[in-house]
Amino acid sequence: MKVLSKDEKSRIIEMAWEDRTPFGAIEFQFGHSEDDVIELMRNEMEPSSFKMWRKRVSGRKTKHRKLRKEDVNRFSSPQ
């Protein structure tokens, strides 16, 4: 994983916490795969918070493009 600025880390973590932001949007915007994001979250969070986050996002349809309905093709905020 490339070295990230404090602002980039903060934004990736924020996007990872958002239920409706898929990992694909993070990869598109920052070039980091889902595995990279998981590694970042593991390194930046307390173990209990990381476990809670992983439990919440695992299998969540809005976070994983493969689990989404085919007609849902948006992934980025207008901001």
Secondary structure, 3 states (H helix, E strand, C coil): CCCCCHHHHHHHHHHHHCCCCCHHHHHHHHCCCHHHHHHHHHHHCCHHHHHHHHHHHCCCCCCCHHHCCCCCCCCCCCC
